[in-house]
Amino acid sequence: MTKEELRVERQSRGMTQEQFGQFLADLLGRARAYSKSEVSVYETGQRPVPARIALALLEDRIGRS
């Protein structure tokens, strides 16, 4: 998943970076939310989007269709 795809995914859900960080944590069963700054580094390409996040979002999309 590219940084642009991640940003589009968040925006299509109408979420802020902070809300999306909580959503990702819930989706992955993570106790701590991803912070706004963590989401930002993925969206700006400072770090690649982790495969576990990309896969979880894909599975969530499939589950919603």
PQR file with spaces between the fields and no chain letter, atoms N, CA, C, O and H, PARSE charges and radii, in Angstrom:
ATOM       1  N    MET     1       0.852   -1.173    0.000 -0.4000 1.5000
ATOM       2  CA   MET     1       0.000    0.000    0.000 -0.0000 2.0000
ATOM       3  C    MET     1       0.898    1.237    0.000  0.5500 1.7000
ATOM       4  O    MET     1       1.849    1.331    0.776 -0.5500 1.4000
ATOM       5  N    THR     2       0.584    2.160   -0.865 -0.4000 1.5000
ATOM       6  CA   THR     2       1.375    3.390   -0.935 -0.0000 2.0000
ATOM       7  C    THR     2       0.884    4.405    0.090  0.5500 1.7000
ATOM       8  O    THR     2      -0.185    4.256    0.682 -0.5500 1.4000
ATOM       9  H    THR     2      -0.189    2.083   -1.495  0.4000 1.0000
ATOM      10  N    LYS     3       1.684    5.425    0.278 -0.4000 1.5000
ATOM      11  CA   LYS     3       1.294    6.494    1.203 -0.0000 2.0000
ATOM      12  C    LYS     3       0.013    7.169    0.722  0.5500 1.7000
ATOM      13  O    LYS     3      -0.842    7.536    1.528 -0.5500 1.4000
ATOM      14  H    LYS     3       2.552    5.546   -0.202  0.4000 1.0000
ATOM      15  N    GLU     4      -0.114    7.332   -0.598 -0.4000 1.5000
ATOM      16  CA   GLU     4      -1.310    7.962   -1.157 -0.0000 2.0000
ATOM      17  C    GLU     4      -2.550    7.098   -0.931  0.5500 1.7000
ATOM      18  O    GLU     4      -3.619    7.607   -0.597 -0.5500 1.4000
ATOM      19  H    GLU     4       0.581    7.034   -1.252  0.4000 1.0000
ATOM      20  N    GLU     5      -2.397    5.798   -1.115 -0.4000 1.5000
ATOM      21  CA   GLU     5      -3.520    4.884   -0.895 -0.0000 2.0000
ATOM      22  C    GLU     5      -3.978    4.911    0.560  0.5500 1.7000
ATOM      23  O    GLU     5      -5.176    4.859    0.838 -0.5500 1.4000
ATOM      24  H    GLU     5      -1.528    5.384   -1.386  0.4000 1.0000
ATOM      25  N    LEU     6      -3.032    4.992    1.478 -0.4000 1.5000
ATOM      26  CA   LEU     6      -3.384    5.063    2.889 -0.0000 2.0000
ATOM      27  C    LEU     6      -4.157    6.347    3.175  0.5500 1.7000
ATOM      28  O    LEU     6      -5.171    6.316    3.872 -0.5500 1.4000
ATOM      29  H    LEU     6      -2.059    5.034    1.251  0.4000 1.0000
ATOM      30  N    ARG     7      -3.692    7.460    2.649 -0.4000 1.5000
ATOM      31  CA   ARG     7      -4.369    8.742    2.864 -0.0000 2.0000
ATOM      32  C    ARG     7      -5.785    8.711    2.288  0.5500 1.7000
ATOM      33  O    ARG     7      -6.732    9.170    2.927 -0.5500 1.4000
ATOM      34  H    ARG     7      -2.868    7.485    2.083  0.4000 1.0000
ATOM      35  N    VAL     8      -5.922    8.172    1.085 -0.4000 1.5000
ATOM      36  CA   VAL     8      -7.246    8.071    0.461 -0.0000 2.0000
ATOM      37  C    VAL     8      -8.157    7.179    1.303  0.5500 1.7000
ATOM      38  O    VAL     8      -9.338    7.479    1.479 -0.5500 1.4000
ATOM      39  H    VAL     8      -5.153    7.800    0.565  0.4000 1.0000
ATOM      40  N    GLU     9      -7.611    6.099    1.815 -0.4000 1.5000
ATOM      41  CA   GLU     9      -8.386    5.187    2.668 -0.0000 2.0000
ATOM      42  C    GLU     9      -8.917    5.933    3.895  0.5500 1.7000
ATOM      43  O    GLU     9     -10.092    5.815    4.241 -0.5500 1.4000
ATOM      44  H    GLU     9      -6.652    5.855    1.672  0.4000 1.0000
ATOM      45  N    ARG    10      -8.058    6.685    4.537 -0.4000 1.5000
ATOM      46  CA   ARG    10      -8.467    7.450    5.723 -0.0000 2.0000
ATOM      47  C    ARG    10      -9.517    8.495    5.356  0.5500 1.7000
ATOM      48  O    ARG    10     -10.549    8.609    6.017 -0.5500 1.4000
ATOM      49  H    ARG    10      -7.103    6.781    4.256  0.4000 1.0000
ATOM      50  N    GLN    11      -9.248    9.241    4.317 -0.4000 1.5000
ATOM      51  CA   GLN    11     -10.162   10.308    3.918 -0.0000 2.0000
ATOM      52  C    GLN    11     -11.508    9.760    3.461  0.5500 1.7000
ATOM      53  O    GLN    11     -12.543   10.379    3.710 -0.5500 1.4000
ATOM      54  H    GLN    11      -8.409    9.148    3.780  0.4000 1.0000
ATOM      55  N    SER    12     -11.508    8.609    2.796 -0.4000 1.5000
ATOM      56  CA   SER    12     -12.775    8.017    2.339 -0.0000 2.0000
ATOM      57  C    SER    12     -13.642    7.584    3.518  0.5500 1.7000
ATOM      58  O    SER    12     -14.861    7.464    3.392 -0.5500 1.4000
ATOM      59  H    SER    12     -10.667    8.106    2.594  0.4000 1.0000
ATOM      60  N    ARG    13     -13.012    7.354    4.646 -0.4000 1.5000
ATOM      61  CA   ARG    13     -13.748    6.996    5.858 -0.0000 2.0000
ATOM      62  C    ARG    13     -14.140    8.234    6.667  0.5500 1.7000
ATOM      63  O    ARG    13     -14.806    8.127    7.697 -0.5500 1.4000
ATOM      64  H    ARG    13     -12.022    7.451    4.749  0.4000 1.0000
ATOM      65  N    GLY    14     -13.719    9.410    6.188 -0.4000 1.5000
ATOM      66  CA   GLY    14     -14.068   10.664    6.864 -0.0000 2.0000
ATOM      67  C    GLY    14     -13.423   10.812    8.229  0.5500 1.7000
ATOM      68  O    GLY    14     -14.009   11.395    9.142 -0.5500 1.4000
ATOM      69  H    GLY    14     -13.178    9.497    5.352  0.4000 1.0000
ATOM      70  N    MET    15     -12.210   10.282    8.368 -0.4000 1.5000
ATOM      71  CA   MET    15     -11.533   10.289    9.663 -0.0000 2.0000
ATOM      72  C    MET    15     -10.343   11.233    9.675  0.5500 1.7000
ATOM      73  O    MET    15      -9.680   11.440    8.658 -0.5500 1.4000
ATOM      74  H    MET    15     -11.734    9.809    7.626  0.4000 1.0000
ATOM      75  N    THR    16     -10.087   11.802   10.849 -0.4000 1.5000
ATOM      76  CA   THR    16      -8.848   12.537   11.071 -0.0000 2.0000
ATOM      77  C    THR    16      -7.736   11.510   11.252  0.5500 1.7000
ATOM      78  O    THR    16      -8.003   10.315   11.376 -0.5500 1.4000
ATOM      79  H    THR    16     -10.625   11.634   11.675  0.4000 1.0000
ATOM      80  N    GLN    17      -6.503   11.971   11.268 -0.4000 1.5000
ATOM      81  CA   GLN    17      -5.393   11.037   11.505 -0.0000 2.0000
ATOM      82  C    GLN    17      -5.510   10.405   12.893  0.5500 1.7000
ATOM      83  O    GLN    17      -5.202    9.226   13.068 -0.5500 1.4000
ATOM      84  H    GLN    17      -6.286   12.942   11.168  0.4000 1.0000
ATOM      85  N    GLU    18      -5.945   11.172   13.858 -0.4000 1.5000
ATOM      86  CA   GLU    18      -6.102   10.644   15.219 -0.0000 2.0000
ATOM      87  C    GLU    18      -7.191    9.570   15.266  0.5500 1.7000
ATOM      88  O    GLU    18      -6.998    8.517   15.874 -0.5500 1.4000
ATOM      89  H    GLU    18      -6.195   12.130   13.716  0.4000 1.0000
ATOM      90  N    GLN    19      -8.323    9.831   14.633 -0.4000 1.5000
ATOM      91  CA   GLN    19      -9.407    8.845   14.585 -0.0000 2.0000
ATOM      92  C    GLN    19      -8.973    7.586   13.836  0.5500 1.7000
ATOM      93  O    GLN    19      -9.292    6.467   14.239 -0.5500 1.4000
ATOM      94  H    GLN    19      -8.479   10.686   14.139  0.4000 1.0000
ATOM      95  N    PHE    20      -8.250    7.787   12.752 -0.4000 1.5000
ATOM      96  CA   PHE    20      -7.786    6.657   11.956 -0.0000 2.0000
ATOM      97  C    PHE    20      -6.796    5.808   12.747  0.5500 1.7000
ATOM      98  O    PHE    20      -6.798    4.582   12.636 -0.5500 1.4000
ATOM      99  H    PHE    20      -7.992    8.696   12.425  0.4000 1.0000
ATOM     100  N    GLY    21      -5.958    6.454   13.537 -0.4000 1.5000
ATOM     101  CA   GLY    21      -5.024    5.721   14.388 -0.0000 2.0000
ATOM     102  C    GLY    21      -5.739    4.819   15.373  0.5500 1.7000
ATOM     103  O    GLY    21      -5.306    3.693   15.619 -0.5500 1.4000
ATOM     104  H    GLY    21      -5.956    7.450   13.627  0.4000 1.0000
ATOM     105  N    GLN    22      -6.833    5.309   15.938 -0.4000 1.5000
ATOM     106  CA   GLN    22      -7.631    4.485   16.853 -0.0000 2.0000
ATOM     107  C    GLN    22      -8.325    3.365   16.088  0.5500 1.7000
ATOM     108  O    GLN    22      -8.384    2.228   16.556 -0.5500 1.4000
ATOM     109  H    GLN    22      -7.185    6.224   15.738  0.4000 1.0000
ATOM     110  N    PHE    23      -8.847    3.688   14.917 -0.4000 1.5000
ATOM     111  CA   PHE    23      -9.501    2.687   14.079 -0.0000 2.0000
ATOM     112  C    PHE    23      -8.529    1.558   13.733  0.5500 1.7000
ATOM     113  O    PHE    23      -8.876    0.382   13.841 -0.5500 1.4000
ATOM     114  H    PHE    23      -8.799    4.612   14.537  0.4000 1.0000
ATOM     115  N    LEU    24      -7.315    1.918   13.318 -0.4000 1.5000
ATOM     116  CA   LEU    24      -6.319    0.899   12.980 -0.0000 2.0000
ATOM     117  C    LEU    24      -5.991    0.019   14.176  0.5500 1.7000
ATOM     118  O    LEU    24      -5.875   -1.199   14.042 -0.5500 1.4000
ATOM     119  H    LEU    24      -7.034    2.873   13.231  0.4000 1.0000
ATOM     120  N    ALA    25      -5.844    0.631   15.338 -0.4000 1.5000
ATOM     121  CA   ALA    25      -5.546   -0.140   16.549 -0.0000 2.0000
ATOM     122  C    ALA    25      -6.674   -1.129   16.836  0.5500 1.7000
ATOM     123  O    ALA    25      -6.419   -2.291   17.153 -0.5500 1.4000
ATOM     124  H    ALA    25      -5.939    1.621   15.447  0.4000 1.0000
ATOM     125  N    ASP    26      -7.916   -0.667   16.726 -0.4000 1.5000
ATOM     126  CA   ASP    26      -9.063   -1.552   16.952 -0.0000 2.0000
ATOM     127  C    ASP    26      -9.081   -2.678   15.925  0.5500 1.7000
ATOM     128  O    ASP    26      -9.334   -3.834   16.266 -0.5500 1.4000
ATOM     129  H    ASP    26      -8.123    0.277   16.468  0.4000 1.0000
ATOM     130  N    LEU    27      -8.817   -2.344   14.689 -0.4000 1.5000
ATOM     131  CA   LEU    27      -8.825   -3.316   13.597 -0.0000 2.0000
ATOM     132  C    LEU    27      -7.773   -4.401   13.818  0.5500 1.7000
ATOM     133  O    LEU    27      -8.000   -5.570   13.505 -0.5500 1.4000
ATOM     134  H    LEU    27      -8.611   -1.405   14.412  0.4000 1.0000
ATOM     135  N    LEU    28      -6.621   -4.005   14.360 -0.4000 1.5000
ATOM     136  CA   LEU    28      -5.518   -4.936   14.563 -0.0000 2.0000
ATOM     137  C    LEU    28      -5.488   -5.556   15.955  0.5500 1.7000
ATOM     138  O    LEU    28      -4.617   -6.374   16.252 -0.5500 1.4000
ATOM     139  H    LEU    28      -6.436   -3.056   14.614  0.4000 1.0000
ATOM     140  N    GLY    29      -6.441   -5.169   16.813 -0.4000 1.5000
ATOM     141  CA   GLY    29      -6.464   -5.700   18.172 -0.0000 2.0000
ATOM     142  C    GLY    29      -5.311   -5.192   19.009  0.5500 1.7000
ATOM     143  O    GLY    29      -4.830   -5.880   19.909 -0.5500 1.4000
ATOM     144  H    GLY    29      -7.148   -4.505   16.572  0.4000 1.0000
ATOM     145  N    ARG    30      -4.876   -3.998   18.709 -0.4000 1.5000
ATOM     146  CA   ARG    30      -3.746   -3.388   19.413 -0.0000 2.0000
ATOM     147  C    ARG    30      -4.272   -2.583   20.589  0.5500 1.7000
ATOM     148  O    ARG    30      -5.243   -1.839   20.444 -0.5500 1.4000
ATOM     149  H    ARG    30      -5.267   -3.439   17.977  0.4000 1.0000
ATOM     150  N    ALA    31      -3.650   -2.719   21.746 -0.4000 1.5000
ATOM     151  CA   ALA    31      -4.115   -2.027   22.954 -0.0000 2.0000
ATOM     152  C    ALA    31      -3.950   -0.512   22.854  0.5500 1.7000
ATOM     153  O    ALA    31      -4.786    0.242   23.353 -0.5500 1.4000
ATOM     154  H    ALA    31      -2.862   -3.323   21.864  0.4000 1.0000
ATOM     155  N    ARG    32      -2.883   -0.076   22.216 -0.4000 1.5000
ATOM     156  CA   ARG    32      -2.593    1.357   22.120 -0.0000 2.0000
ATOM     157  C    ARG    32      -2.886    1.842   20.712  0.5500 1.7000
ATOM     158  O    ARG    32      -2.527    1.194   19.729 -0.5500 1.4000
ATOM     159  H    ARG    32      -2.204   -0.689   21.810  0.4000 1.0000
ATOM     160  N    ALA    33      -3.544    2.992   20.627 -0.4000 1.5000
ATOM     161  CA   ALA    33      -3.847    3.573   19.312 -0.0000 2.0000
ATOM     162  C    ALA    33      -2.566    4.033   18.629  0.5500 1.7000
ATOM     163  O    ALA    33      -1.592    4.397   19.288 -0.5500 1.4000
ATOM     164  H    ALA    33      -3.836    3.519   21.426  0.4000 1.0000
ATOM     165  N    TYR    34      -2.582    4.012   17.304 -0.4000 1.5000
ATOM     166  CA   TYR    34      -1.509    4.656   16.546 -0.0000 2.0000
ATOM     167  C    TYR    34      -1.709    6.159   16.725  0.5500 1.7000
ATOM     168  O    TYR    34      -2.826    6.657   16.589 -0.5500 1.4000
ATOM     169  H    TYR    34      -3.373    3.717   16.769  0.4000 1.0000
ATOM     170  N    SER    35      -0.661    6.861   17.022 -0.4000 1.5000
ATOM     171  CA   SER    35      -0.770    8.303   17.232 -0.0000 2.0000
ATOM     172  C    SER    35      -0.945    9.023   15.900  0.5500 1.7000
ATOM     173  O    SER    35      -0.684    8.472   14.830 -0.5500 1.4000
ATOM     174  H    SER    35       0.247    6.456   17.132  0.4000 1.0000
ATOM     175  N    LYS    36      -1.392   10.268   16.000 -0.4000 1.5000
ATOM     176  CA   LYS    36      -1.524   11.109   14.810 -0.0000 2.0000
ATOM     177  C    LYS    36      -0.186   11.189   14.079  0.5500 1.7000
ATOM     178  O    LYS    36      -0.145   11.140   12.850 -0.5500 1.4000
ATOM     179  H    LYS    36      -1.604   10.715   16.869  0.4000 1.0000
ATOM     180  N    SER    37       0.906   11.312   14.832 -0.4000 1.5000
ATOM     181  CA   SER    37       2.225   11.420   14.195 -0.0000 2.0000
ATOM     182  C    SER    37       2.630   10.113   13.515  0.5500 1.7000
ATOM     183  O    SER    37       3.305   10.144   12.485 -0.5500 1.4000
ATOM     184  H    SER    37       0.872   11.352   15.831  0.4000 1.0000
ATOM     185  N    GLU    38       2.234    8.968   14.068 -0.4000 1.5000
ATOM     186  CA   GLU    38       2.536    7.688   13.412 -0.0000 2.0000
ATOM     187  C    GLU    38       1.794    7.581   12.080  0.5500 1.7000
ATOM     188  O    GLU    38       2.367    7.166   11.074 -0.5500 1.4000
ATOM     189  H    GLU    38       1.687    8.942   14.904  0.4000 1.0000
ATOM     190  N    VAL    39       0.528    7.956   12.084 -0.4000 1.5000
ATOM     191  CA   VAL    39      -0.246    7.933   10.838 -0.0000 2.0000
ATOM     192  C    VAL    39       0.388    8.890    9.832  0.5500 1.7000
ATOM     193  O    VAL    39       0.489    8.578    8.646 -0.5500 1.4000
ATOM     194  H    VAL    39       0.062    8.294   12.901  0.4000 1.0000
ATOM     195  N    SER    40       0.810   10.042   10.308 -0.4000 1.5000
ATOM     196  CA   SER    40       1.412   11.053    9.435 -0.0000 2.0000
ATOM     197  C    SER    40       2.691   10.543    8.767  0.5500 1.7000
ATOM     198  O    SER    40       2.902   10.789    7.580 -0.5500 1.4000
ATOM     199  H    SER    40       0.728   10.296   11.272  0.4000 1.0000
ATOM     200  N    VAL    41       3.539    9.841    9.506 -0.4000 1.5000
ATOM     201  CA   VAL    41       4.789    9.372    8.892 -0.0000 2.0000
ATOM     202  C    VAL    41       4.530    8.330    7.804  0.5500 1.7000
ATOM     203  O    VAL    41       5.307    8.210    6.857 -0.5500 1.4000
ATOM     204  H    VAL    41       3.368    9.641   10.471  0.4000 1.0000
ATOM     205  N    TYR    42       3.440    7.581    7.940 -0.4000 1.5000
ATOM     206  CA   TYR    42       3.072    6.640    6.882 -0.0000 2.0000
ATOM     207  C    TYR    42       2.509    7.398    5.678  0.5500 1.7000
ATOM     208  O    TYR    42       2.822    7.074    4.533 -0.5500 1.4000
ATOM     209  H    TYR    42       2.808    7.678    8.710  0.4000 1.0000
ATOM     210  N    GLU    43       1.680    8.404    5.944 -0.4000 1.5000
ATOM     211  CA   GLU    43       1.047    9.158    4.856 -0.0000 2.0000
ATOM     212  C    GLU    43       2.040   10.041    4.092  0.5500 1.7000
ATOM     213  O    GLU    43       1.830   10.329    2.913 -0.5500 1.4000
ATOM     214  H    GLU    43       1.426    8.667    6.874  0.4000 1.0000
ATOM     215  N    THR    44       3.095   10.462    4.741 -0.4000 1.5000
ATOM     216  CA   THR    44       4.090   11.305    4.065 -0.0000 2.0000
ATOM     217  C    THR    44       5.222   10.486    3.460  0.5500 1.7000
ATOM     218  O    THR    44       6.074   11.029    2.755 -0.5500 1.4000
ATOM     219  H    THR    44       3.265   10.228    5.698  0.4000 1.0000
ATOM     220  N    GLY    45       5.237    9.198    3.728 -0.4000 1.5000
ATOM     221  CA   GLY    45       6.266    8.337    3.164 -0.0000 2.0000
ATOM     222  C    GLY    45       7.574    8.336    3.936  0.5500 1.7000
ATOM     223  O    GLY    45       8.573    7.795    3.462 -0.5500 1.4000
ATOM     224  H    GLY    45       4.545    8.757    4.300  0.4000 1.0000
ATOM     225  N    GLN    46       7.580    8.936    5.122 -0.4000 1.5000
ATOM     226  CA   GLN    46       8.797    8.902    5.943 -0.0000 2.0000
ATOM     227  C    GLN    46       9.101    7.478    6.381  0.5500 1.7000
ATOM     228  O    GLN    46      10.257    7.123    6.610 -0.5500 1.4000
ATOM     229  H    GLN    46       6.769    9.375    5.508  0.4000 1.0000
ATOM     230  N    ARG    47       8.050    6.663    6.496 -0.4000 1.5000
ATOM     231  CA   ARG    47       8.182    5.229    6.749 -0.0000 2.0000
ATOM     232  C    ARG    47       7.181    4.520    5.855  0.5500 1.7000
ATOM     233  O    ARG    47       6.094    5.043    5.609 -0.5500 1.4000
ATOM     234  H    ARG    47       7.111    6.952    6.310  0.4000 1.0000
ATOM     235  N    PRO    48       7.528    3.345    5.367 -0.5600 1.5000
ATOM     236  CA   PRO    48       6.563    2.608    4.541  0.2800 2.0000
ATOM     237  C    PRO    48       5.366    2.153    5.390  0.5500 1.7000
ATOM     238  O    PRO    48       5.489    1.934    6.595 -0.5500 1.4000
ATOM     239  N    VAL    49       4.223    2.020    4.741 -0.4000 1.5000
ATOM     240  CA   VAL    49       3.035    1.515    5.422 -0.0000 2.0000
ATOM     241  C    VAL    49       3.300    0.054    5.776  0.5500 1.7000
ATOM     242  O    VAL    49       3.597   -0.748    4.891 -0.5500 1.4000
ATOM     243  H    VAL    49       4.124    2.198    3.762  0.4000 1.0000
ATOM     244  N    PRO    50       3.197   -0.302    7.057 -0.5600 1.5000
ATOM     245  CA   PRO    50       3.444   -1.695    7.441  0.2800 2.0000
ATOM     246  C    PRO    50       2.481   -2.656    6.744  0.5500 1.7000
ATOM     247  O    PRO    50       1.302   -2.349    6.563 -0.5500 1.4000
ATOM     248  N    ALA    51       2.987   -3.796    6.365 -0.4000 1.5000
ATOM     249  CA   ALA    51       2.183   -4.798    5.665 -0.0000 2.0000
ATOM     250  C    ALA    51       0.971   -5.205    6.486  0.5500 1.7000
ATOM     251  O    ALA    51      -0.098   -5.447    5.924 -0.5500 1.4000
ATOM     252  H    ALA    51       3.945   -4.045    6.512  0.4000 1.0000
ATOM     253  N    ARG    52       1.113   -5.287    7.807 -0.4000 1.5000
ATOM     254  CA   ARG    52      -0.022   -5.710    8.640 -0.0000 2.0000
ATOM     255  C    ARG    52      -1.166   -4.710    8.578  0.5500 1.7000
ATOM     256  O    ARG    52      -2.332   -5.094    8.660 -0.5500 1.4000
ATOM     257  H    ARG    52       1.981   -5.091    8.263  0.4000 1.0000
ATOM     258  N    ILE    53      -0.837   -3.418    8.434 -0.4000 1.5000
ATOM     259  CA   ILE    53      -1.871   -2.392    8.301 -0.0000 2.0000
ATOM     260  C    ILE    53      -2.541   -2.514    6.936  0.5500 1.7000
ATOM     261  O    ILE    53      -3.769   -2.504    6.844 -0.5500 1.4000
ATOM     262  H    ILE    53       0.111   -3.105    8.368  0.4000 1.0000
ATOM     263  N    ALA    54      -1.746   -2.628    5.884 -0.4000 1.5000
ATOM     264  CA   ALA    54      -2.297   -2.752    4.532 -0.0000 2.0000
ATOM     265  C    ALA    54      -3.209   -3.968    4.424  0.5500 1.7000
ATOM     266  O    ALA    54      -4.296   -3.877    3.854 -0.5500 1.4000
ATOM     267  H    ALA    54      -0.749   -2.636    5.958  0.4000 1.0000
ATOM     268  N    LEU    55      -2.782   -5.091    4.958 -0.4000 1.5000
ATOM     269  CA   LEU    55      -3.569   -6.319    4.892 -0.0000 2.0000
ATOM     270  C    LEU    55      -4.870   -6.183    5.685  0.5500 1.7000
ATOM     271  O    LEU    55      -5.930   -6.599    5.218 -0.5500 1.4000
ATOM     272  H    LEU    55      -1.899   -5.165    5.421  0.4000 1.0000
ATOM     273  N    ALA    56      -4.790   -5.609    6.869 -0.4000 1.5000
ATOM     274  CA   ALA    56      -5.990   -5.441    7.696 -0.0000 2.0000
ATOM     275  C    ALA    56      -7.006   -4.533    7.011  0.5500 1.7000
ATOM     276  O    ALA    56      -8.209   -4.788    7.073 -0.5500 1.4000
ATOM     277  H    ALA    56      -3.929   -5.272    7.249  0.4000 1.0000
ATOM     278  N    LEU    57      -6.527   -3.474    6.359 -0.4000 1.5000
ATOM     279  CA   LEU    57      -7.439   -2.567    5.651 -0.0000 2.0000
ATOM     280  C    LEU    57      -8.069   -3.265    4.453  0.5500 1.7000
ATOM     281  O    LEU    57      -9.254   -3.079    4.177 -0.5500 1.4000
ATOM     282  H    LEU    57      -5.550   -3.267    6.309  0.4000 1.0000
ATOM     283  N    LEU    58      -7.293   -4.058    3.749 -0.4000 1.5000
ATOM     284  CA   LEU    58      -7.829   -4.815    2.616 -0.0000 2.0000
ATOM     285  C    LEU    58      -8.889   -5.790    3.084  0.5500 1.7000
ATOM     286  O    LEU    58      -9.957   -5.880    2.479 -0.5500 1.4000
ATOM     287  H    LEU    58      -6.330   -4.209    3.974  0.4000 1.0000
ATOM     288  N    GLU    59      -8.614   -6.513    4.137 -0.4000 1.5000
ATOM     289  CA   GLU    59      -9.586   -7.473    4.669 -0.0000 2.0000
ATOM     290  C    GLU    59     -10.854   -6.764    5.142  0.5500 1.7000
ATOM     291  O    GLU    59     -11.959   -7.277    4.964 -0.5500 1.4000
ATOM     292  H    GLU    59      -7.746   -6.441    4.628  0.4000 1.0000
ATOM     293  N    ASP    60     -10.695   -5.588    5.741 -0.4000 1.5000
ATOM     294  CA   ASP    60     -11.850   -4.824    6.198 -0.0000 2.0000
ATOM     295  C    ASP    60     -12.697   -4.377    5.006  0.5500 1.7000
ATOM     296  O    ASP    60     -13.926   -4.444    5.056 -0.5500 1.4000
ATOM     297  H    ASP    60      -9.797   -5.171    5.886  0.4000 1.0000
ATOM     298  N    ARG    61     -12.046   -3.924    3.940 -0.4000 1.5000
ATOM     299  CA   ARG    61     -12.758   -3.506    2.728 -0.0000 2.0000
ATOM     300  C    ARG    61     -13.540   -4.675    2.132  0.5500 1.7000
ATOM     301  O    ARG    61     -14.694   -4.523    1.732 -0.5500 1.4000
ATOM     302  H    ARG    61     -11.048   -3.870    3.900  0.4000 1.0000
ATOM     303  N    ILE    62     -12.901   -5.837    2.079 -0.4000 1.5000
ATOM     304  CA   ILE    62     -13.553   -7.036    1.522 -0.0000 2.0000
ATOM     305  C    ILE    62     -14.753   -7.406    2.386  0.5500 1.7000
ATOM     306  O    ILE    62     -15.812   -7.770    1.874 -0.5500 1.4000
ATOM     307  H    ILE    62     -11.964   -5.960    2.404  0.4000 1.0000
ATOM     308  N    GLY    63     -14.578   -7.309    3.692 -0.4000 1.5000
ATOM     309  CA   GLY    63     -15.660   -7.647    4.611 -0.0000 2.0000
ATOM     310  C    GLY    63     -16.855   -6.713    4.515  0.5500 1.7000
ATOM     311  O    GLY    63     -17.982   -7.107    4.818 -0.5500 1.4000
ATOM     312  H    GLY    63     -13.718   -7.013    4.108  0.4000 1.0000
ATOM     313  N    ARG    64     -16.613   -5.477    4.095 -0.4000 1.5000
ATOM     314  CA   ARG    64     -17.692   -4.485    3.972 -0.0000 2.0000
ATOM     315  C    ARG    64     -18.416   -4.581    2.644  0.5500 1.7000
ATOM     316  O    ARG    64     -19.495   -4.011    2.488 -0.5500 1.4000
ATOM     317  H    ARG    64     -15.698   -5.157    3.849  0.4000 1.0000
ATOM     318  N    SER    65     -17.839   -5.298    1.677 -0.4000 1.5000
ATOM     319  CA   SER    65     -18.470   -5.338    0.344 -0.0000 2.0000
ATOM     320  C    SER    65     -19.419   -6.507    0.199  0.5500 1.7000
ATOM     321  O    SER    65     -20.026   -6.681   -0.858 -0.5500 1.4000
ATOM     322  H    SER    65     -16.962   -5.761    1.804  0.4000 1.0000
